[in-house]
Amino acid sequence: MRSTSIAAISTLLVLALVGCAGTSGAPGSDGQPKRKITALVFTYGDMTLDTAAGTLTSRPRNGAPQTVALRLTPDEMARINAKMDEMGFFAYPDSFIATMPAGQGGELSPAVMYRYEVATTAGNKTLSWTDSVPSEEHKAVQLRELASLIEGIIQAKPEYKTLPAASGYL
């Protein structure tokens, strides 16, 4: 009986260790363990994707908010996760501000406001950014690529097409 209990406890400990090892993985480009996204709230302009709720909400300036059911597939979430790992997303500041090279000016019109609220197996991260200058700073380019990836996934969904056209980003 005692040896059976010890064997059962040993088996549980091994399973627990194997399960924990699966969530950390090799380090990402930010030097932190790779994370698995468990939920994402992505706001761009007047649209908000909430993967935990399985919704996409449009908040047009001239009209009532509309929400549709929209779920991302595990493959789509994995693509977003891989891009975040690749770019070192979790090492970005909570409020990102792109810089312009000296002597270069101008503003993007319309400016686009982004907000990423990411829940992962290794903790949470919120990042806000108003893309208002034509910066070619590597981190700004990477954030644009991430936003473009997520927007492309959303816009390819039939549910997206049922929402009213966006009225502008700011």
C-alpha positions in Angstrom: 0.0 0.0 0.0 2.8 2.4 1.0 4.8 1.7 -2.2 1.6 2.3 -4.3 1.1 5.7 -2.6 4.7 6.7 -3.3 4.4 5.5 -6.9 1.2 7.6 -7.4 2.8 10.7 -5.8 5.9 10.3 -7.9 3.8 9.9 -11.1 1.8 13.1 -10.2 5.0 15.0 -9.6 6.4 14.0 -12.9 3.2 14.9 -14.7 3.2 18.3 -13.0 6.8 19.0 -14.0 6.1 18.0 -17.6 3.1 20.2 -17.7 5.0 23.2 -16.4 7.8 22.6 -18.8 5.4 22.9 -21.7 4.4 26.4 -20.8 7.8 27.9 -20.6 9.7 26.6 -23.7 12.8 28.2 -25.1 13.3 31.9 -24.5 11.7 34.4 -27.0 13.6 37.3 -28.5 13.1 39.3 -25.4 15.0 36.7 -23.3 11.8 35.7 -21.5 10.3 32.3 -21.6 7.9 31.8 -24.5 4.3 32.5 -23.5 1.1 31.1 -24.8 -1.6 33.6 -25.4 -4.8 32.7 -23.5 -6.8 35.8 -24.3 -6.3 39.0 -26.4 -8.2 42.2 -26.4 -7.1 44.2 -29.4 -8.5 47.7 -30.0 -7.7 49.6 -33.2 -9.6 52.7 -34.2 -13.2 52.0 -33.4 -13.0 48.2 -33.4 -12.3 45.9 -30.5 -11.6 42.2 -30.7 -12.1 40.2 -27.5 -10.9 36.6 -27.9 -12.0 35.6 -24.4 -15.6 36.7 -25.1 -15.4 35.7 -28.7 -16.6 39.1 -29.9 -15.8 41.9 -32.3 -17.3 45.3 -31.5 -17.5 48.3 -33.8 -18.0 51.7 -32.1 -18.7 54.1 -35.0 -18.7 57.8 -34.2 -22.1 58.3 -35.7 -24.0 55.3 -34.5 -24.6 52.7 -31.8 -21.9 50.1 -31.0 -22.5 46.8 -32.7 -21.1 43.5 -31.6 -20.8 40.2 -33.5 -19.6 36.8 -32.4 -16.1 36.3 -33.8 -13.7 33.5 -32.7 -10.1 33.1 -33.7 -8.9 29.6 -34.5 -6.0 28.0 -32.6 -3.9 28.5 -35.7 -4.7 32.2 -35.9 -3.9 32.6 -32.2 -0.6 30.7 -32.7 0.4 33.1 -35.6 -0.2 36.1 -33.4 1.7 34.4 -30.5 4.6 33.6 -32.8 4.8 37.2 -34.1 4.7 38.6 -30.5 7.6 36.2 -29.6 9.5 37.1 -32.7 9.4 40.8 -32.0 9.9 40.7 -28.3 6.4 42.2 -27.7 6.6 41.6 -23.9 9.7 43.8 -23.5 8.0 46.8 -25.1 7.0 49.6 -22.7 3.3 49.8 -21.7 2.9 53.1 -23.6 4.9 53.0 -26.8 6.0 56.2 -28.5 7.8 56.0 -31.9 10.7 58.3 -32.5 11.5 60.2 -35.7 15.0 60.6 -37.1 16.4 64.1 -36.7 15.3 66.5 -39.4 12.3 64.4 -40.5 8.8 65.5 -39.7 5.2 64.9 -40.6 2.3 63.1 -39.2 0.2 60.2 -40.4 -3.3 61.0 -41.1 -5.5 59.6 -39.8 -3.5 58.6 -36.8 -4.4 55.1 -35.5 -4.8 54.2 -31.8 -3.9 50.7 -30.8 -4.3 48.9 -27.5 -3.2 45.4 -26.9 -4.3 43.6 -23.7 -2.7 40.2 -23.7 -3.2 37.4 -21.1 -0.6 34.6 -21.3 0.5 31.6 -19.4 3.4 33.7 -18.0 1.4 36.8 -17.1 -0.4 39.8 -18.6 0.8 42.7 -20.8 -1.0 45.9 -21.9 0.5 48.1 -24.5 -1.0 51.3 -25.9 0.3 53.2 -29.0 -0.9 56.0 -31.2 0.7 55.6 -34.6 0.8 59.2 -35.6 4.3 59.7 -37.1 5.9 58.0 -40.1 8.6 56.4 -38.0 10.7 53.6 -39.5 12.0 52.7 -36.0 12.3 48.9 -35.9 9.9 48.6 -32.9 7.3 50.8 -34.7 7.6 48.7 -37.8 7.2 45.5 -35.8 4.1 46.9 -34.0 2.6 47.8 -37.4 3.3 44.3 -38.7 1.6 42.8 -35.6 -1.4 45.1 -36.0 -1.6 44.3 -39.7 -1.5 40.5 -39.0 -4.4 40.8 -36.4 -6.4 43.2 -38.6 -6.0 40.9 -41.6 -7.2 37.9 -39.6 -10.2 39.9 -38.4 -11.1 41.3 -41.8 -10.9 37.9 -43.5 -13.8 36.7 -41.3 -17.3 36.8 -42.7 -18.6 38.2 -39.4 -16.4 41.3 -39.9 -18.2 42.0 -43.1 -21.6 42.3 -41.3 -20.4 45.4 -39.3 -20.9 48.9 -40.5 -18.0 50.5 -42.3 -15.4 52.2 -40.0 -15.9 56.0 -39.7 -12.3 56.8 -38.9 -9.7 55.8 -36.5 -9.4 58.6 -34.0 
